[in-house]
């Protein structure tokens, strides 16, 4: 096995840039006002949550069955509750 140099990487072309900018999450919309509650973890906030043991067991069962993390299951449940009609007045 011989030692080889790293291949040179090509610079991004206009077509590549246009493709990337066309992605739904690439929009450069005006950023929302900073929300300072919780501990900053990248683009998310870490919070402390107290939950009943039986409810936690059910969350863990769903997480295991779907192959998702516990946090992902909780996030999806909260999202669906807030986007649905549960809290609509």
TIMI-2910 file (N, C-alpha, C, CB; in pm, 1 decimal, decimal comma, always signed):
<rs>
+----------+----------+----------+----------+----------+----------+----------+----------+----------+----------+----------+----------+------+
!      n_x !      n_y !      n_z !     ca_x !     ca_y !     ca_z !      c_x !      c_y !      c_z !     cb_x !     cb_y !     cb_z ! resn !
+----------+----------+----------+----------+----------+----------+----------+----------+----------+----------+----------+----------+------+
!    +85,1 !   -117,3 !     +0,0 !     +0,0 !     +0,0 !     +0,0 !    +89,3 !   +123,2 !     +0,0 !    -96,6 !     +0,1 !   +122,1 !  Unk !
!    +61,9 !   +211,3 !    -90,4 !   +145,3 !   +330,9 !   -100,6 !    +72,7 !   +450,8 !    -39,9 !   +182,5 !   +359,1 !   -248,2 !  Unk !
!   +151,5 !   +547,0 !     -3,4 !    +96,0 !   +670,7 !    +50,8 !    +54,0 !   +758,0 !    -66,3 !   +199,4 !   +745,0 !   +142,9 !  Unk !
!    -68,1 !   +805,1 !    -59,5 !   -120,0 !   +887,2 !   -168,7 !   -164,6 !  +1021,4 !   -114,3 !   -236,8 !   +816,5 !   -240,7 !  Unk !
!   -159,4 !  +1119,5 !   -200,7 !   -207,1 !  +1252,1 !   -163,1 !   -358,7 !  +1255,1 !   -165,7 !   -149,7 !  +1359,8 !   -256,7 !  Unk !
!   -413,2 !  +1344,1 !    -84,8 !   -557,9 !  +1365,0 !    -86,6 !   -597,8 !  +1422,0 !   -221,2 !   -602,7 !  +1459,1 !    +28,4 !  Unk !
!   -707,7 !  +1374,3 !   -277,8 !   -752,7 !  +1434,5 !   -403,5 !   -801,6 !  +1576,6 !   -378,9 !   -864,7 !  +1349,5 !   -468,1 !  Unk !
!   -778,7 !  +1662,0 !   -475,9 !   -825,7 !  +1799,4 !   -463,5 !   -976,8 !  +1800,6 !   -479,8 !   -757,5 !  +1892,3 !   -568,4 !  Unk !
!  -1042,4 !  +1877,5 !   -393,1 !  -1188,1 !  +1887,3 !   -401,7 !  -1224,5 !  +2001,2 !   -495,5 !  -1251,6 !  +1909,2 !   -261,3 !  Unk !
!  -1323,7 !  +1974,8 !   -575,9 !  -1368,8 !  +2076,6 !   -671,3 !  -1449,2 !  +2183,3 !   -597,4 !  -1454,2 !  +2012,6 !   -785,1 !  Unk !
!  -1442,3 !  +2303,5 !   -644,8 !  -1522,3 !  +2409,9 !   -584,4 !  -1667,0 !  +2393,8 !   -629,1 !  -1467,4 !  +2550,9 !   -623,2 !  Unk !
!  -1757,8 !  +2441,0 !   -549,0 !  -1899,5 !  +2428,8 !   -579,1 !  -1934,0 !  +2506,9 !   -705,1 !  -1984,0 !  +2477,7 !   -461,1 !  Unk !
!  -2015,5 !  +2446,0 !   -787,5 !  -2059,6 !  +2512,4 !   -909,7 !  -2189,0 !  +2588,3 !   -881,8 !  -2079,6 !  +2409,7 !  -1024,8 !  Unk !
!  -2228,1 !  +2669,4 !   -975,3 !  -2351,6 !  +2746,5 !   -959,8 !  -2471,4 !  +2652,3 !   -951,4 !  -2369,3 !  +2846,1 !  -1077,1 !  Unk !
!  -2467,5 !  +2543,1 !  -1027,4 !  -2578,0 !  +2447,2 !  -1024,2 !  -2587,9 !  +2380,7 !   -886,8 !  -2559,9 !  +2340,4 !  -1133,9 !  Unk !
!  -2473,4 !  +2348,7 !   -828,4 !  -2474,5 !  +2288,3 !   -695,4 !  -2528,6 !  +2387,7 !   -592,8 !  -2332,7 !  +2241,6 !   -655,7 !  Unk !
!  -2484,9 !  +2511,4 !   -599,7 !  -2533,7 !  +2613,5 !   -507,2 !  -2684,2 !  +2634,2 !   -522,2 !  -2459,9 !  +2745,7 !   -530,1 !  Unk !
!  -2733,1 !  +2636,3 !   -646,0 !  -2875,9 !  +2654,6 !   -669,5 !  -2955,1 !  +2537,6 !   -612,2 !  -2904,2 !  +2669,8 !   -819,6 !  Unk !
!  -2901,3 !  +2415,7 !   -627,9 !  -2966,9 !  +2298,1 !   -574,0 !  -2976,7 !  +2306,1 !   -422,1 !  -2892,2 !  +2171,8 !   -615,8 !  Unk !
!  -2868,0 !  +2342,1 !   -358,4 !  -2865,3 !  +2351,6 !   -212,6 !  -2959,2 !  +2461,1 !   -164,3 !  -2722,5 !  +2378,4 !   -162,9 !  Unk !
!  -2959,1 !  +2575,9 !   -230,4 !  -3046,0 !  +2686,1 !   -190,2 !  -3192,7 !  +2655,4 !   -215,3 !  -3007,0 !  +2812,4 !   -263,6 !  Unk !
!  -3221,3 !  +2557,3 !   -300,8 !  -3359,2 !  +2519,4 !   -329,3 !  -3419,4 !  +2427,6 !   -224,4 !  -3366,6 !  +2453,2 !   -462,7 !  Unk !
!  -3339,0 !  +2379,6 !   -132,7 !  -3388,2 !  +2290,9 !    -27,3 !  -3483,8 !  +2366,5 !    +64,1 !  -3270,7 !  +2232,1 !    +54,3 !  Unk !
!  -3586,2 !  +2297,7 !   +115,8 !  -3684,3 !  +2366,2 !   +201,2 !  -3623,6 !  +2430,3 !   +325,4 !  -3790,4 !  +2269,3 !   +243,4 !  Unk !
!  -3520,2 !  +2369,9 !   +380,7 !  -3461,4 !  +2424,8 !   +501,8 !  -3349,5 !  +2523,8 !   +474,3 !  -3409,9 !  +2314,1 !   +587,5 !  Unk !
!  -3327,7 !  +2557,0 !   +348,2 !  -3219,8 !  +2649,2 !   +313,1 !  -3267,8 !  +2793,2 !   +301,8 !  -3155,8 !  +2606,7 !   +183,0 !  Unk !
!  -3396,6 !  +2815,5 !   +320,5 !  -3448,3 !  +2951,6 !   +305,8 !  -3384,1 !  +3043,1 !   +408,8 !  -3601,9 !  +2953,9 !   +320,1 !  Unk !
!  -3363,3 !  +3163,7 !   +368,4 !  -3300,5 !  +3260,5 !   +457,5 !  -3405,7 !  +3357,0 !   +509,8 !  -3187,3 !  +3337,1 !   +385,1 !  Unk !
!  -3508,4 !  +3296,2 !   +568,3 !  -3615,6 !  +3376,6 !   +625,7 !  -3562,1 !  +3452,3 !   +746,3 !  -3736,6 !  +3288,1 !   +665,4 !  Unk !
!  -3634,1 !  +3555,3 !   +780,6 !  -3593,5 !  +3635,7 !   +894,8 !  -3594,9 !  +3549,7 !  +1020,1 !  -3685,7 !  +3758,5 !   +911,5 !  Unk !
!  -3486,2 !  +3548,5 !  +1096,5 !  -3482,7 !  +3464,0 !  +1215,8 !  -3583,0 !  +3510,5 !  +1320,8 !  -3342,5 !  +3462,6 !  +1275,2 !  Unk !
!  -3640,4 !  +3414,5 !  +1389,6 !  -3734,4 !  +3446,7 !  +1495,9 !  -3658,2 !  +3507,3 !  +1613,0 !  -3813,4 !  +3320,8 !  +1540,6 !  Unk !
!  -3729,5 !  +3578,4 !  +1694,9 !  -3666,3 !  +3637,3 !  +1812,9 !  -3608,6 !  +3526,1 !  +1899,4 !  -3767,8 !  +3723,1 !  +1893,9 !  Unk !
!  -3494,9 !  +3550,5 !  +1958,2 !  -3428,0 !  +3449,4 !  +2040,1 !  -3515,3 !  +3413,1 !  +2159,4 !  -3289,9 !  +3499,9 !  +2087,8 !  Unk !
!  -3524,8 !  +3285,0 !  +2184,7 !  -3599,6 !  +3233,9 !  +2300,5 !  -3496,2 !  +3184,0 !  +2398,3 !  -3702,5 !  +3119,4 !  +2260,9 !  Unk !
!  -3490,4 !  +3242,4 !  +2515,0 !  -3379,8 !  +3219,7 !  +2607,1 !  -3406,4 !  +3116,9 !  +2716,3 !  -3343,4 !  +3346,9 !  +2670,2 !  Unk !
!  -3524,3 !  +3056,7 !  +2721,8 !  -3551,2 !  +2958,9 !  +2827,1 !  -3484,6 !  +2826,6 !  +2792,5 !  -3703,4 !  +2939,4 !  +2847,0 !  Unk !
!  -3439,8 !  +2753,7 !  +2892,7 !  -3371,7 !  +2626,8 !  +2870,7 !  -3225,3 !  +2649,8 !  +2837,1 !  -3440,0 !  +2547,7 !  +2759,1 !  Unk !
!  -3152,3 !  +2540,3 !  +2824,0 !  -3009,8 !  +2545,0 !  +2792,1 !  -2993,2 !  +2525,7 !  +2642,2 !  -2930,1 !  +2436,5 !  +2871,5 !  Unk !
!  -2919,0 !  +2612,6 !  +2578,3 !  -2899,3 !  +2605,8 !  +2434,0 !  -2819,5 !  +2480,7 !  +2397,7 !  -2827,5 !  +2732,6 !  +2382,8 !  Unk !
!  -2873,2 !  +2402,2 !  +2304,4 !  -2807,4 !  +2282,3 !  +2251,4 !  -2821,0 !  +2287,2 !  +2099,8 !  -2870,3 !  +2149,1 !  +2310,9 !  Unk !
!  -2730,6 !  +2358,7 !  +2034,8 !  -2740,7 !  +2374,3 !  +1889,7 !  -2859,5 !  +2461,6 !  +1855,9 !  -2752,9 !  +2237,5 !  +1819,9 !  Unk !
!  -2949,6 !  +2407,2 !  +1773,9 !  -3069,8 !  +2482,1 !  +1733,9 !  -3188,1 !  +2452,1 !  +1824,2 !  -3106,5 !  +2450,1 !  +1589,8 !  Unk !
!  -3164,1 !  +2376,0 !  +1930,4 !  -3271,9 !  +2337,5 !  +2020,5 !  -3242,9 !  +2386,2 !  +2161,8 !  -3291,5 !  +2185,3 !  +2019,4 !  Unk !
!  -3338,3 !  +2364,4 !  +2252,2 !  -3324,3 !  +2400,5 !  +2392,2 !  -3345,1 !  +2276,7 !  +2477,8 !  -3424,1 !  +2511,8 !  +2431,1 !  Unk !
!  -3259,0 !  +2257,4 !  +2575,7 !  -3271,3 !  +2146,0 !  +2669,2 !  -3353,0 !  +2191,7 !  +2788,4 !  -3131,8 !  +2094,0 !  +2714,2 !  Unk !
!  -3451,2 !  +2110,4 !  +2826,4 !  -3535,4 !  +2141,0 !  +2941,3 !  -3538,8 !  +2020,1 !  +3034,3 !  -3679,1 !  +2180,3 !  +2896,4 !  Unk !
!  -3591,4 !  +2039,3 !  +3154,4 !  -3613,3 !  +1929,7 !  +3247,8 !  -3761,9 !  +1898,9 !  +3246,1 !  -3563,3 !  +1965,1 !  +3392,7 !  Unk !
!  -3793,5 !  +1771,1 !  +3239,7 !  -3932,4 !  +1728,6 !  +3231,3 !  -3958,9 !  +1624,4 !  +3338,4 !  -3965,3 !  +1672,8 !  +3090,7 !  Unk !
!  -4062,7 !  +1645,2 !  +3417,1 !  -4104,5 !  +1546,6 !  +3516,0 !  -4223,2 !  +1472,5 !  +3457,3 !  -4140,5 !  +1613,2 !  +3654,0 !  Unk !
!  -4216,4 !  +1339,5 !  +3458,5 !  -4318,1 !  +1259,2 !  +3392,0 !  -4354,4 !  +1139,6 !  +3479,9 !  -4268,8 !  +1212,1 !  +3252,8 !  Unk !
!  -4480,1 !  +1100,0 !  +3477,1 !  -4526,5 !   +984,8 !  +3554,3 !  -4458,4 !   +857,3 !  +3503,7 !  -4681,1 !   +971,4 !  +3545,3 !  Unk !
!  -4422,8 !   +766,0 !  +3593,2 !  -4352,7 !   +643,6 !  +3552,3 !  -4427,6 !   +562,7 !  +3446,4 !  -4328,7 !   +556,7 !  +3672,8 !  Unk !
!  -4558,5 !   +552,3 !  +3457,9 !  -4635,6 !   +475,2 !  +3359,4 !  -4632,2 !   +541,6 !  +3221,9 !  -4781,1 !   +459,3 !  +3406,2 !  Unk !
!  -4639,4 !   +672,4 !  +3219,4 !  -4631,9 !   +744,9 !  +3092,4 !  -4493,0 !   +730,4 !  +3030,8 !  -4666,1 !   +894,0 !  +3112,9 !  Unk !
!  -4390,1 !   +735,9 !  +3113,7 !  -4253,5 !   +716,9 !  +3064,9 !  -4235,3 !   +577,2 !  +3007,4 !  -4152,3 !   +740,9 !  +3177,4 !  Unk !
!  -4293,7 !   +477,1 !  +3073,2 !  -4285,3 !   +340,2 !  +3022,6 !  -4348,7 !   +330,5 !  +2883,9 !  -4354,0 !   +242,2 !  +3119,8 !  Unk !
!  -4463,9 !   +395,1 !  +2866,1 !  -4530,9 !   +393,2 !  +2735,9 !  -4447,3 !   +464,6 !  +2629,8 !  -4669,5 !   +458,4 !  +2746,3 !  Unk !
!  -4387,0 !   +577,3 !  +2667,4 !  -4299,7 !   +650,1 !  +2574,2 !  -4182,5 !   +561,7 !  +2533,0 !  -4248,0 !   +781,9 !  +2638,3 !  Unk !
!  -4121,4 !   +494,3 !  +2629,5 !  -4008,5 !   +406,4 !  +2599,7 !  -4050,0 !   +289,7 !  +2510,6 !  -3947,3 !   +353,9 !  +2728,9 !  Unk !
!  -4170,3 !   +235,9 !  +2531,2 !  -4219,8 !   +127,2 !  +2445,5 !  -4235,5 !   +174,4 !  +2301,8 !  -4354,0 !    +73,5 !  +2498,1 !  Unk !
!  -4293,3 !   +292,5 !  +2283,6 !  -4310,2 !   +347,7 !  +2148,7 !  -4173,7 !   +372,8 !  +2085,1 !  -4392,9 !   +479,1 !  +2152,9 !  Unk !
!  -4080,8 !   +426,9 !  +2162,9 !  -3947,3 !   +455,0 !  +2110,9 !  -3879,1 !   +325,9 !  +2064,7 !  -3861,7 !   +525,4 !  +2217,9 !  Unk !
!  -3889,9 !   +222,0 !  +2145,2 !  -3827,0 !    +94,1 !  +2108,9 !  -3894,0 !    +34,2 !  +1985,5 !  -3834,4 !     -5,5 !  +2226,9 !  Unk !
!  -4027,2 !    +37,5 !  +1981,8 !  -4101,9 !    -21,1 !  +1870,3 !  -4072,5 !    +50,0 !  +1738,2 !  -4251,5 !    -16,4 !  +1899,3 !  Unk !
!  -4056,5 !   +182,6 !  +1744,0 !  -4034,9 !   +260,6 !  +1621,6 !  -3887,9 !   +283,3 !  +1590,5 !  -4104,3 !   +393,5 !  +1632,8 !  Unk !
!  -3799,2 !   +247,0 !  +1683,7 !  -3656,4 !   +266,0 !  +1659,9 !  -3613,0 !   +411,4 !  +1673,1 !  -3620,4 !   +215,3 !  +1523,2 !  Unk !
!  -3689,8 !   +489,0 !  +1746,6 !  -3657,3 !   +629,8 !  +1765,9 !  -3607,8 !   +652,8 !  +1908,0 !  -3779,5 !   +718,7 !  +1736,2 !  Unk !
!  -3545,6 !   +765,5 !  +1928,2 !  -3501,7 !   +804,1 !  +2061,4 !  -3622,1 !   +850,7 !  +2143,1 !  -3393,8 !   +915,3 !  +2053,9 !  Unk !
!  -3610,2 !   +839,5 !  +2272,8 !  -3716,1 !   +885,7 !  +2363,1 !  -3748,3 !  +1032,7 !  +2336,3 !  -3674,3 !   +866,0 !  +2510,8 !  Unk !
!  -3644,8 !  +1115,1 !  +2320,9 !  -3665,8 !  +1258,7 !  +2296,8 !  -3742,5 !  +1282,1 !  +2167,4 !  -3531,3 !  +1332,6 !  +2291,7 !  Unk !
!  -3715,4 !  +1201,7 !  +2064,6 !  -3785,9 !  +1218,0 !  +1937,4 !  -3934,4 !  +1187,5 !  +1953,1 !  -3724,4 !  +1127,1 !  +1830,0 !  Unk !
!  -3966,9 !  +1083,7 !  +2030,0 !  -4107,9 !  +1048,3 !  +2053,6 !  -4177,8 !  +1160,3 !  +2130,2 !  -4118,9 !   +914,3 !  +2132,0 !  Unk !
!  -4112,7 !  +1211,8 !  +2232,8 !  -4171,5 !  +1320,5 !  +2311,7 !  -4188,7 !  +1445,2 !  +2226,0 !  -4084,0 !  +1352,2 !  +2434,7 !  Unk !
!  -4087,5 !  +1479,6 !  +2145,5 !  -4097,8 !  +1596,1 !  +2057,4 !  -4213,7 !  +1582,2 !  +1959,2 !  -3967,1 !  +1616,1 !  +1980,8 !  Unk !
!  -4229,0 !  +1463,5 !  +1899,8 !  -4337,1 !  +1442,0 !  +1803,1 !  -4473,1 !  +1450,7 !  +1871,4 !  -4321,3 !  +1305,6 !  +1733,8 !  Unk !
!  -4484,3 !  +1396,0 !  +1991,3 !  -4611,0 !  +1402,1 !  +2063,8 !  -4648,4 !  +1547,0 !  +2096,0 !  -4602,6 !  +1319,1 !  +2193,3 !  Unk !
!  -4551,4 !  +1623,8 !  +2140,5 !  -4577,3 !  +1765,0 !  +2170,9 !  -4615,0 !  +1840,1 !  +2043,9 !  -4453,9 !  +1830,4 !  +2237,0 !  Unk !
!  -4541,6 !  +1815,3 !  +1935,6 !  -4570,7 !  +1881,8 !  +1808,7 !  -4713,1 !  +1851,5 !  +1763,2 !  -4470,3 !  +1838,5 !  +1701,0 !  Unk !
!  -4750,3 !  +1723,0 !  +1767,5 !  -4885,3 !  +1684,8 !  +1723,0 !  -4992,8 !  +1743,7 !  +1813,3 !  -4899,1 !  +1532,4 !  +1719,2 !  Unk !
!  -4965,5 !  +1750,6 !  +1942,3 !  -5063,0 !  +1808,9 !  +2034,4 !  -5082,1 !  +1957,4 !  +2006,8 !  -5019,1 !  +1787,5 !  +2179,5 !  Unk !
!  -4972,8 !  +2027,9 !  +1982,3 !  -4981,8 !  +2172,6 !  +1959,6 !  -5034,5 !  +2206,1 !  +1820,6 !  -4845,7 !  +2236,8 !  +1979,2 !  Unk !
!  -5001,6 !  +2126,6 !  +1720,8 !  -5048,1 !  +2152,8 !  +1584,3 !  -5189,5 !  +2099,4 !  +1561,1 !  -4952,1 !  +2090,3 !  +1483,4 !  Unk !
!  -5231,3 !  +2004,9 !  +1642,0 !  -5365,2 !  +1949,5 !  +1630,1 !  -5467,4 !  +2037,9 !  +1697,7 !  -5370,2 !  +1810,5 !  +1688,7 !  Unk !
!  -5579,0 !  +1979,0 !  +1731,9 !  -5686,7 !  +2059,6 !  +1792,5 !  -5699,3 !  +2037,2 !  +1942,7 !  -5819,5 !  +2027,6 !  +1725,7 !  Unk !
!  -5600,3 !  +1978,1 !  +2006,0 !  -5608,6 !  +1951,4 !  +2149,3 !  -5617,6 !  +2080,2 !  +2230,1 !  -5488,2 !  +1870,1 !  +2194,7 !  Unk !
!  -5538,1 !  +2179,8 !  +2195,0 !  -5533,1 !  +2303,9 !  +2273,9 !  -5600,4 !  +2421,3 !  +2204,3 !  -5389,7 !  +2339,9 !  +2304,2 !  Unk !
!  -5677,5 !  +2396,3 !  +2101,7 !  -5748,0 !  +2504,4 !  +2031,8 !  -5863,6 !  +2551,7 !  +2119,7 !  -5800,1 !  +2457,2 !  +1891,2 !  Unk !
!  -5882,4 !  +2681,7 !  +2121,2 !  -5991,7 !  +2734,0 !  +2203,4 !  -6111,5 !  +2771,1 !  +2120,1 !  -5945,8 !  +2854,1 !  +2282,3 !  Unk !
+----------+----------+----------+----------+----------+----------+----------+----------+----------+----------+----------+----------+------+
</rs>
